[in-house]
Amino acid sequence: MKYPLFVAILLIALSASARDETTEPSQPVVIENPTTVFSKAFWRRPHPEDKIVHAERREWLDTSGKVTRWQWFLVIDLCPGTKAWLDTNPFLLTPTDGSESQLLLSEAPEWFDLSDSPESQFQRASLSFSFMAGGNRLYASDSGTGLNAELKR
């Protein structure tokens, strides 16, 4: 009779342990290195003439250190080369009025302020670009979950 109870306790403990490995901590790791945030956001390094005004990336990690959720925010004064690259629409964004990104904006840092009415806005899923007057200042944001297991291979 003692063994079935022991097995039940062991199974409960193993189950709790497995849950703990995927439980998202309440506080994200915050990365504010402009080059790192830009590189993770755009999958390329910034041009030396780009001026990254503000940058923040938040990563929620499980207990094994894997990213389970992320979001980033950037404000950049674009150099002509980066602006020309973004004008080719490498992320397949579509014009929008910005209303779709309100949830992410509610979690944005204070400096990510779009109250000056962007000149143009583009979006695809949660990826959002807002160009301010003149078109060279970009407010960009995105969020998502950790990499898909298929993509990690």
C-alpha positions as CSV (number, residue, x, y, z in Angstrom):
1,M,0.0,0.0,0.0
2,K,2.9,2.4,0.6
3,Y,4.2,2.1,-3.0
4,P,1.0,3.4,-4.8
5,L,1.0,6.5,-2.5
6,F,4.8,7.0,-3.2
7,V,4.2,6.7,-7.0
8,A,1.3,9.2,-6.8
9,I,3.4,11.7,-4.9
10,L,6.3,11.2,-7.4
11,L,4.0,11.7,-10.4
12,I,2.6,14.9,-8.8
13,A,6.1,16.2,-8.1
14,L,7.2,15.5,-11.7
15,S,4.2,17.1,-13.1
16,A,4.8,20.3,-11.0
17,S,8.4,20.3,-12.0
18,A,7.5,20.1,-15.7
19,R,5.0,23.0,-15.3
20,D,7.7,25.1,-13.6
21,E,10.0,24.8,-16.6
22,T,7.4,26.5,-18.9
23,T,5.9,28.9,-16.4
24,E,6.6,32.5,-17.5
25,P,8.2,34.7,-14.7
26,S,6.2,37.8,-14.0
27,Q,9.1,40.2,-14.7
28,P,10.8,40.3,-18.2
29,V,14.4,40.7,-18.8
30,V,14.8,44.3,-20.2
31,I,17.4,44.9,-22.9
32,E,18.2,48.6,-23.7
33,N,21.3,48.2,-25.8
34,P,20.4,50.0,-29.0
35,T,22.4,47.9,-31.4
36,T,21.1,44.6,-29.8
37,V,17.5,45.7,-29.9
38,F,17.8,47.0,-33.5
39,S,19.5,43.8,-34.7
40,K,16.9,41.5,-33.1
41,A,14.1,43.6,-34.5
42,F,15.4,44.0,-38.1
43,W,17.7,41.0,-38.4
44,R,20.6,43.3,-39.4
45,R,22.9,45.8,-37.8
46,P,22.0,49.5,-37.9
47,H,23.7,51.7,-40.4
48,P,26.4,53.8,-38.7
49,E,24.4,57.0,-39.6
50,D,21.2,55.7,-38.1
51,K,20.5,57.5,-34.8
52,I,18.7,55.2,-32.4
53,V,16.9,57.6,-30.1
54,H,15.3,54.9,-27.8
55,A,15.4,51.2,-27.7
56,E,13.9,48.5,-25.4
57,R,13.4,44.8,-25.8
58,R,11.6,42.7,-23.2
59,E,12.0,39.0,-22.9
60,W,10.1,36.6,-20.7
61,L,12.1,33.5,-20.0
62,D,11.1,30.1,-18.7
63,T,13.2,28.5,-16.0
64,S,15.5,26.9,-18.6
65,G,16.3,30.3,-20.1
66,K,14.3,29.9,-23.3
67,V,12.4,33.0,-24.5
68,T,8.6,32.4,-24.1
69,R,7.5,35.9,-25.0
70,W,9.1,39.1,-26.3
71,Q,8.3,42.6,-27.3
72,W,10.4,45.5,-28.5
73,F,10.1,49.2,-29.1
74,L,12.4,51.5,-31.2
75,V,12.5,55.1,-32.1
76,I,15.0,55.8,-34.8
77,D,16.1,58.8,-36.9
78,L,16.7,56.9,-40.1
79,C,19.7,57.6,-42.4
80,P,18.8,57.7,-46.1
81,G,20.2,54.1,-46.7
82,T,18.0,52.5,-44.0
83,K,15.0,54.6,-45.1
84,A,15.5,53.4,-48.7
85,W,15.7,49.8,-47.5
86,L,12.5,50.1,-45.5
87,D,10.8,51.8,-48.5
88,T,11.3,48.4,-50.3
89,N,8.9,47.0,-47.7
90,P,11.0,44.0,-46.6
91,F,8.5,43.0,-43.9
92,L,5.5,43.1,-46.2
93,L,3.6,45.7,-44.2
94,T,0.4,47.2,-45.3
95,P,-0.9,50.8,-44.6
96,T,-3.1,51.1,-41.5
97,D,-4.6,53.7,-39.3
98,G,-2.8,52.3,-36.3
99,S,-5.9,51.1,-34.4
100,E,-4.9,47.5,-34.6
101,S,-1.7,48.1,-32.5
102,Q,-3.5,49.7,-29.5
103,L,-2.9,46.6,-27.2
104,L,0.9,46.7,-27.7
105,L,0.9,50.5,-27.3
106,S,-0.8,50.2,-24.0
107,E,2.4,48.3,-22.8
108,A,4.8,50.7,-24.5
109,P,7.5,52.7,-22.5
110,E,6.6,56.3,-21.8
111,W,9.0,57.6,-24.5
112,F,7.1,55.6,-27.2
113,D,4.6,58.4,-27.7
114,L,2.6,58.6,-30.9
115,S,0.4,61.5,-29.8
116,D,1.9,63.7,-32.5
117,S,-0.1,61.8,-35.2
118,P,2.2,59.9,-37.5
119,E,2.4,60.8,-41.1
120,S,2.1,57.2,-42.2
121,Q,1.6,53.9,-40.5
122,F,2.1,50.3,-41.6
123,Q,1.5,47.0,-39.9
124,R,1.6,43.2,-40.3
125,A,0.3,41.2,-37.4
126,S,1.9,42.9,-34.3
127,L,4.8,44.5,-36.3
128,S,4.0,48.2,-36.5
129,F,5.9,51.1,-38.2
130,S,4.8,54.7,-37.6
131,F,6.7,57.4,-39.6
132,M,6.5,60.9,-38.2
133,A,6.4,64.1,-40.2
134,G,9.3,64.2,-42.7
135,G,9.3,60.4,-42.8
136,N,12.8,59.9,-41.3
137,R,11.7,59.4,-37.6
138,L,10.4,55.8,-37.2
139,Y,8.5,54.5,-34.2
140,A,8.6,50.7,-34.6
141,S,7.3,47.9,-32.3
142,D,6.5,44.2,-32.3
143,S,5.8,41.3,-30.0
144,G,5.5,37.6,-30.1
145,T,6.3,34.3,-28.5
146,G,9.5,32.2,-28.4
147,L,10.7,30.6,-31.6
148,N,8.7,27.7,-33.0
149,A,10.5,24.4,-32.5
150,E,10.5,23.8,-36.2
151,L,12.4,27.1,-36.7
152,K,15.1,26.2,-34.2
153,R,16.5,23.3,-36.3
